[in-house]
Amino acid sequence: MKAIKENSTNQFNKQTVINKCPVSHTLGKIGGRWKPLILWSLSNAEKMRYSEIKRSIPAISEKMLIQHLKELEQDSLIIRKSLPVVPPFVEYWLSDSGKEMEPILIAMADWGLKYVE
């Protein structure tokens, strides 16, 4: 796999687009294969444990689920609460900002259903 140069022209152009275009900024936060599915799963429940999220998206690997949950938390779209017990008890839910994404996800789903072949 090729390493990404942080100071490359491509990375500069990518950051410029994300900073100048609100649509690109939004897609940067929720885009990809798994983030929309994670957000969709969380929008259909008040709170979910890690295992419940994993069950709702069976094709996702443990690594990718953990990575995307961390990214969504860093972007303040989800909230993670961990209790120091054995076994670990961790819950996730949408933040207020994440809840604002629900109409966007619904509109995207409606559009996708309309044009899926």
C-alpha atoms as one frame of an Amber mdcrd trajectory, in Angstrom:
protein
   0.000   0.000   0.000   1.256   3.448  -0.914   1.939   5.907   1.892   0.148
   9.257   1.670   2.448  12.261   1.646   1.033  14.839   4.024   2.684  17.745
   2.167   1.853  16.615  -1.382   0.025  18.766  -3.903  -2.821  16.251  -3.863
  -3.225  16.580  -0.087  -3.068  20.374  -0.351  -5.762  20.352  -3.054  -7.900
  17.978  -0.989  -7.707  20.259   2.066  -8.448  23.320  -0.064 -11.608  21.714
  -1.464 -12.740  20.563   1.984 -12.132  24.025   3.472 -13.837  25.920   0.626
 -16.829  23.691  -0.122 -19.349  22.908   2.632 -20.620  19.845   0.744 -17.083
  18.422   0.519 -16.562  19.210   4.201 -19.734  17.297   5.102 -18.815  14.346
   2.890 -15.368  14.328   4.491 -17.010  13.805   7.886 -19.647  11.236   6.906
 -18.355   9.834   3.619 -16.958   6.428   2.900 -18.334   2.927   3.002 -19.010
   2.531   6.723 -19.645   5.906   8.387 -23.110   6.388   6.868 -24.093   2.882
   8.005 -22.807   3.529  11.528 -24.684   6.831  11.718 -27.825   5.209  10.263
 -27.682   2.410  12.852 -27.259   4.896  15.688 -30.093   7.068  14.370 -32.462
   4.120  14.764 -31.666   3.602  18.457 -31.313   5.807  21.496 -28.010   4.158
  22.496 -26.106   1.169  21.195 -23.350  -0.983  22.581 -20.377  -1.839  20.396
 -21.642  -5.394  19.827 -25.054  -4.079  18.730 -23.459  -1.786  16.168 -21.307
  -4.672  14.931 -24.396  -6.891  14.604 -26.236  -4.199  12.658 -23.361  -4.020
  10.127 -22.117  -7.618   9.862 -19.784  -6.987   6.894 -17.638  -4.415   8.728
 -14.368  -5.615  10.251 -13.534  -4.987  13.899 -10.631  -2.749  12.848 -12.763
  -0.570  10.572 -15.591  -0.274  13.090 -13.208   0.815  15.844 -11.431   3.249
  13.509 -14.632   4.859  12.260 -16.185   5.077  15.719 -13.065   6.951  16.875
 -13.223   9.293  13.879 -16.925   9.982  14.364 -16.266  10.707  18.037 -13.368
  13.051  17.166 -15.659  14.846  14.714 -18.257  15.216  17.512 -20.918  13.277
  15.606 -21.226  10.530  18.217 -20.723  10.272  21.958 -18.934   7.359  23.575
 -19.466   6.447  27.215 -17.284   3.799  28.811 -17.814   2.369  32.270 -14.781
   0.857  34.034 -16.230  -2.585  34.611 -15.314  -6.106  33.527 -16.282  -6.894
  30.852 -16.047  -3.348  29.432 -19.370  -1.567  29.046 -19.297   0.973  26.213
 -22.286   2.774  24.736 -22.526   5.035  21.716 -25.186   7.503  20.660 -25.563
  10.422  18.298 -24.493  13.828  19.555 -26.691  16.835  18.812 -24.527  17.456
  15.743 -24.933  13.817  14.720 -28.711  14.063  15.132 -28.664  16.996  12.710
 -27.287  14.545  10.120 -30.458  12.405  10.221 -32.408  14.437   7.616 -29.323
  14.399   5.380 -29.041  10.610   5.659 -32.766  10.212   4.991 -32.530  12.461
   1.910 -29.532  10.463   0.666 -31.410   7.193   1.241 -34.470   8.503  -0.604
 -32.327   9.623  -3.536 -30.498   6.295  -3.586 -33.740   4.312  -3.581 -35.096
   6.433  -6.403 -32.078   5.898  -8.664 -30.791   2.455  -7.689 -30.862   0.016
 -10.583
